[in-house]
Amino acid sequence: MAVKKCFAAASVLLLSLSSGVVFAQNFGDLDLTEDPKKEEKKEPPKDELDLTAPEKKAAPKTKDDDRKPLKADKPTVERDVTQDDRVKSVQRKLYIKRGRFELAPAAIINVNDPYYTRVGGQIRVAFYPADTLAIAARFAFMQTLPSDDVRQATRTLQSRIFFSVPYWNAMADLEWSPLYGKVSFLNSILHIDGYVLGGGGVVFTERTGTPDPANMDQPRPINPAFDLGVGLRFVAKDFVAVNLGIVNTTYVDTPRGTTKGVTQNLMMLTVGVSLFVPFKSTYREAE
């Protein structure tokens, strides 16, 4: 009985060994071990910087890079703003007087005598060595007319009025024009040229040339005088302007009916035009 059990056990053992050999022969080529997973390379997102990448060196600048970029093309309906299109804070002068002559006829009337009105005309010639400086000569003639106040004073009040009767005067002046501006008048722009003047000359009166009571053999001389004035020119064109000014001429005269010399002041309002020659400024490029 024991022999049978030993034989059975030996048979089972032998069978298991033979089946193991067969299984090993059939599946020996298989590798049942699990391979490690290969790591997949992930690309960095586009919005993140790759700090591991080597920095690119900037290309050296050339002369072409320093040039200003060209203006972008604009529609054909628009045009580039040029220098002339820009509004300047200080506008150019409408005319230049430097190196030009001025011929200025005018009408005159006095504004400071309540008893006698003096009306007449004058002619003025000037040369401008600079745009703001002029050397001028002025000749004026006038007539003296009594007012209604004279008749009332002499007839009603039995008063005596001693007055000077000027016939003409000749003056030499220096003129300075420090002001230049613009005003709007009747929907148009007028250019204004302001000036002051001063000078000296002579005044010929009714008493000039008559015998002097102090020396009957000697006639009275022509009265020396000096003047001061201000004025404005309203420039219409490069060669023409309208003048408006007030000039006071002071002189000493001995009126009729008295032997005393009296200081006279002729404050004359002048209204006229100025013509500049040559008609176009030769110094316009200096503006």
JONOR-V282551 format. One record per pair of residues at least 4 apart in sequence whose C-alpha atoms are under 6 Angstrom apart, sorted by sequence separation. I is the first residue (numbers start at 1). J is the second residue. D is the distance in whole Angstrom. If there is no record, write none. Layout:
BEGIN
i->I j->J d->D
i->I j->J d->D
END
This chain:
BEGIN
i->24 j->28 d->5
i->151 j->155 d->6
i->152 j->156 d->5
i->153 j->157 d->5
i->154 j->158 d->5
i->184 j->188 d->6
i->212 j->216 d->5
i->236 j->240 d->6
i->128 j->133 d->6
i->154 j->159 d->5
i->184 j->189 d->5
i->211 j->216 d->5
i->236 j->241 d->5
i->128 j->134 d->4
i->153 j->159 d->6
i->183 j->189 d->6
i->235 j->241 d->4
i->254 j->260 d->6
i->127 j->134 d->5
i->183 j->190 d->5
i->211 j->218 d->6
i->212 j->219 d->6
i->234 j->241 d->5
i->254 j->261 d->4
i->110 j->118 d->6
i->127 j->135 d->5
i->182 j->190 d->6
i->211 j->219 d->4
i->212 j->220 d->6
i->233 j->241 d->6
i->234 j->242 d->5
i->253 j->261 d->5
i->254 j->262 d->6
i->109 j->118 d->6
i->126 j->135 d->5
i->182 j->191 d->4
i->210 j->219 d->5
i->233 j->242 d->5
i->253 j->262 d->6
i->109 j->119 d->4
i->126 j->136 d->4
i->181 j->191 d->6
i->182 j->192 d->6
i->209 j->219 d->5
i->210 j->220 d->6
i->233 j->243 d->5
i->252 j->262 d->5
i->108 j->119 d->6
i->125 j->136 d->6
i->181 j->192 d->5
i->209 j->220 d->5
i->232 j->243 d->6
i->252 j->263 d->4
i->108 j->120 d->5
i->125 j->137 d->5
i->180 j->192 d->6
i->208 j->220 d->5
i->232 j->244 d->5
i->251 j->263 d->6
i->252 j->264 d->6
i->108 j->121 d->5
i->124 j->137 d->6
i->180 j->193 d->5
i->208 j->221 d->6
i->231 j->244 d->6
i->251 j->264 d->5
i->107 j->121 d->4
i->124 j->138 d->4
i->179 j->193 d->6
i->208 j->222 d->6
i->231 j->245 d->4
i->250 j->264 d->6
i->106 j->121 d->6
i->123 j->138 d->6
i->179 j->194 d->5
i->230 j->245 d->6
i->250 j->265 d->5
i->106 j->122 d->5
i->123 j->139 d->6
i->230 j->246 d->6
i->249 j->265 d->6
i->105 j->122 d->6
i->122 j->139 d->6
i->177 j->194 d->6
i->229 j->246 d->6
i->249 j->266 d->5
i->105 j->123 d->4
i->122 j->140 d->4
i->177 j->195 d->4
i->204 j->222 d->6
i->229 j->247 d->4
i->248 j->266 d->5
i->104 j->123 d->6
i->121 j->140 d->6
i->176 j->195 d->5
i->228 j->247 d->6
i->248 j->267 d->4
i->104 j->124 d->5
i->121 j->141 d->6
i->176 j->196 d->6
i->203 j->223 d->5
i->228 j->248 d->6
i->247 j->267 d->6
i->103 j->124 d->6
i->120 j->141 d->6
i->175 j->196 d->6
i->202 j->223 d->5
i->227 j->248 d->5
i->247 j->268 d->5
i->103 j->125 d->5
i->120 j->142 d->4
i->175 j->197 d->4
i->202 j->224 d->4
i->227 j->249 d->4
i->246 j->268 d->6
i->102 j->125 d->6
i->119 j->142 d->5
i->174 j->197 d->6
i->201 j->224 d->6
i->202 j->225 d->5
i->226 j->249 d->6
i->246 j->269 d->5
i->102 j->126 d->5
i->119 j->143 d->6
i->174 j->198 d->6
i->201 j->225 d->5
i->226 j->250 d->6
i->245 j->269 d->6
i->101 j->126 d->6
i->118 j->143 d->5
i->142 j->167 d->6
i->173 j->198 d->5
i->200 j->225 d->6
i->201 j->226 d->6
i->225 j->250 d->6
i->245 j->270 d->5
i->101 j->127 d->5
i->118 j->144 d->4
i->141 j->167 d->6
i->173 j->199 d->4
i->200 j->226 d->4
i->225 j->251 d->5
i->244 j->270 d->6
i->117 j->144 d->6
i->141 j->168 d->4
i->172 j->199 d->6
i->199 j->226 d->6
i->244 j->271 d->5
i->100 j->128 d->6
i->117 j->145 d->5
i->140 j->168 d->5
i->172 j->200 d->6
i->199 j->227 d->6
i->243 j->271 d->6
i->99 j->128 d->5
i->116 j->145 d->6
i->140 j->169 d->5
i->171 j->200 d->5
i->198 j->227 d->6
i->243 j->272 d->5
i->98 j->128 d->5
i->99 j->129 d->6
i->116 j->146 d->5
i->139 j->169 d->6
i->171 j->201 d->4
i->198 j->228 d->4
i->242 j->272 d->6
i->243 j->273 d->5
i->98 j->129 d->6
i->116 j->147 d->6
i->139 j->170 d->5
i->170 j->201 d->6
i->197 j->228 d->6
i->242 j->273 d->4
i->98 j->130 d->5
i->115 j->147 d->5
i->138 j->170 d->6
i->170 j->202 d->6
i->197 j->229 d->5
i->241 j->273 d->6
i->98 j->131 d->4
i->138 j->171 d->5
i->169 j->202 d->6
i->196 j->229 d->6
i->241 j->274 d->5
i->97 j->131 d->5
i->115 j->149 d->6
i->137 j->171 d->6
i->169 j->203 d->4
i->196 j->230 d->4
i->240 j->274 d->6
i->115 j->150 d->5
i->137 j->172 d->5
i->169 j->204 d->6
i->195 j->230 d->6
i->240 j->275 d->5
i->136 j->172 d->6
i->168 j->204 d->5
i->195 j->231 d->5
i->239 j->275 d->6
i->136 j->173 d->5
i->167 j->204 d->6
i->194 j->231 d->6
i->239 j->276 d->5
i->166 j->204 d->6
i->167 j->205 d->5
i->194 j->232 d->4
i->135 j->174 d->5
i->166 j->205 d->4
i->193 j->232 d->6
i->134 j->174 d->6
i->165 j->205 d->5
i->193 j->233 d->5
i->239 j->279 d->5
i->134 j->175 d->5
i->165 j->206 d->5
i->192 j->233 d->6
i->133 j->175 d->6
i->192 j->234 d->5
i->133 j->176 d->5
i->191 j->234 d->6
i->132 j->176 d->6
i->191 j->235 d->5
i->132 j->177 d->5
i->164 j->255 d->5
i->163 j->255 d->5
i->162 j->255 d->6
i->95 j->238 d->5
i->112 j->267 d->6
i->111 j->267 d->6
i->110 j->267 d->5
i->110 j->268 d->4
i->109 j->268 d->5
i->108 j->268 d->6
i->109 j->269 d->5
i->108 j->269 d->5
i->108 j->270 d->5
i->107 j->270 d->6
i->107 j->271 d->5
i->106 j->271 d->5
i->106 j->272 d->4
i->105 j->272 d->6
i->104 j->273 d->6
i->104 j->274 d->4
i->103 j->274 d->6
i->103 j->275 d->5
i->102 j->275 d->6
i->102 j->276 d->5
i->101 j->276 d->6
i->101 j->277 d->5
i->100 j->277 d->6
i->96 j->281 d->6
END
